[in-house]
Amino acid sequence: MSSIKQEKIRNHYDTIADTYDTHYDHHRGRNYHTHISNHLINSLPKGRDLLDIGCGTGLFVSKYIEHGGHGTGLDISEKMVVKARKRCPQCDFTVGVGEKLPFRSESFDAVSSLLVFSYVKDPEAMLAETYRVLRPGGTIALCTLGKKLLTAGIPALYQIGEKIKVKHVVMKDFGEYYYNEKEMDKLFTDAGYADVSVKWCSFAHIDMIDPLFNLARKIEPFVEKRVPSLAYNIFVCAKKAE
Ligand SMILES: C[S@@+](CC[C@H](N)C(=O)[O-])C[C@H]1O[C@@H](n2cnc3c(N)ncnc32)[C@H](O)[C@@H]1O
């Protein structure tokens, strides 16, 4: 049974919506977020109809439409959606959950989701829904913290962080679940997706101090290519058959 605390997630993001961008759209956070976004943008068809699940304040949608196309975002937190609408008034934003998408079948060419999948209570339902709303030949690209030795201590760290009241955008006990390559591959394949590719990305972490972050950024492409065991985000890309 899933231990994901969806109500707590919603309340948390409603509470931090006003400060979210000071974390992911400033200084190291912007570099970190742009790095992940570029991985997704390079895998998705450009200038098409995009749905971004767990869109937050609209950071990814606004980057995607720089290449043309139209963006739709969906998020469980109403306050995050309010922020997204302000950032990107030309796009559409809706409050809802990834597990039950309020869109017609075959309405998007691309589906994205950044830093959200570990919060999803019913991943099978979300992938069935993304498959339904994608047009034939459409692409999904998703990036989230992955399961490996490097990330094994994170849930405990978050529990401690919450107990000692650390003020941090993500450091709370939400019962998150991290997936490894095999689990991701199975989830996407079972949902009907083809050409499933699972890779590791990210080495420079937003919580590193500046000199360490700058060094990690420099060697990040090498790490991702040659030593992926040191990268901590899992990146999945797949297609709906034509
Ligand atoms: C770490 S933030 C990432 C936001 C955005 N994707 C970004 O890259 O800046 C996680 C977001 O996922 C949303 N979220 C969590 N669970 C969700 C679910 N089941 N369905 C839709 N949104 C969800 C949260 O409200 C929050 O805005």
Ligand as a Chemical Component Dictionary entry (heavy atoms), coordinates in Angstrom:
data_LIG
# 
_chem_comp.id                   LIG 
_chem_comp.type                 NON-POLYMER 
_chem_comp.pdbx_formal_charge   0 
_chem_comp.three_letter_code    LIG 
# 
loop_
_chem_comp_atom.comp_id 
_chem_comp_atom.atom_id 
_chem_comp_atom.alt_atom_id 
_chem_comp_atom.type_symbol 
_chem_comp_atom.charge 
_chem_comp_atom.model_Cartn_x 
_chem_comp_atom.model_Cartn_y 
_chem_comp_atom.model_Cartn_z 
_chem_comp_atom.pdbx_ordinal 
LIG C1  C1  C 0  9.237  19.745 -6.346  1  
LIG S1  S1  S 1  7.804  20.480 -7.009  2  
LIG C2  C2  C 0  8.192  20.503 -8.762  3  
LIG C3  C3  C 0  7.393  21.554 -9.488  4  
LIG C4  C4  C 0  7.744  21.742 -10.955 5  
LIG N1  N1  N 0  7.564  20.508 -11.704 6  
LIG C5  C5  C 0  9.142  22.255 -11.129 7  
LIG O1  O1  O 0  9.931  21.577 -11.774 8  
LIG O2  O2  O -1 9.454  23.349 -10.627 9  
LIG C6  C6  C 0  6.576  19.176 -6.943  10 
LIG C7  C7  C 0  5.207  19.605 -7.454  11 
LIG O3  O3  O 0  4.395  18.444 -7.643  12 
LIG C8  C8  C 0  3.063  18.735 -7.242  13 
LIG N2  N2  N 0  2.412  17.424 -6.997  14 
LIG C9  C9  C 0  2.712  16.519 -6.061  15 
LIG N3  N3  N 0  1.972  15.413 -6.203  16 
LIG C10 C10 C 0  1.167  15.618 -7.276  17 
LIG C11 C11 C 0  0.176  14.844 -7.937  18 
LIG N4  N4  N 0  -0.154 13.607 -7.534  19 
LIG N5  N5  N 0  -0.435 15.376 -9.011  20 
LIG C12 C12 C 0  -0.131 16.622 -9.452  21 
LIG N6  N6  N 0  0.790  17.406 -8.856  22 
LIG C13 C13 C 0  1.444  16.913 -7.796  23 
LIG C14 C14 C 0  3.271  19.635 -6.031  24 
LIG O4  O4  O 0  2.139  20.382 -5.696  25 
LIG C15 C15 C 0  4.450  20.506 -6.501  26 
LIG O5  O5  O 0  4.018  21.653 -7.180  27 
# 
loop_
_chem_comp_bond.comp_id 
_chem_comp_bond.atom_id_1 
_chem_comp_bond.atom_id_2 
_chem_comp_bond.value_order 
_chem_comp_bond.pdbx_ordinal 
LIG C1  S1  SING 1  
LIG S1  C2  SING 2  
LIG S1  C6  SING 3  
LIG C2  C3  SING 4  
LIG C3  C4  SING 5  
LIG C4  N1  SING 6  
LIG C4  C5  SING 7  
LIG C5  O1  DOUB 8  
LIG C5  O2  SING 9  
LIG C6  C7  SING 10 
LIG C7  O3  SING 11 
LIG C7  C15 SING 12 
LIG O3  C8  SING 13 
LIG C8  N2  SING 14 
LIG C8  C14 SING 15 
LIG N2  C9  SING 16 
LIG N2  C13 SING 17 
LIG C9  N3  DOUB 18 
LIG N3  C10 SING 19 
LIG C10 C11 SING 20 
LIG C10 C13 DOUB 21 
LIG C11 N4  SING 22 
LIG C11 N5  DOUB 23 
LIG N5  C12 SING 24 
LIG C12 N6  DOUB 25 
LIG N6  C13 SING 26 
LIG C14 O4  SING 27 
LIG C14 C15 SING 28 
LIG C15 O5  SING 29 
# 
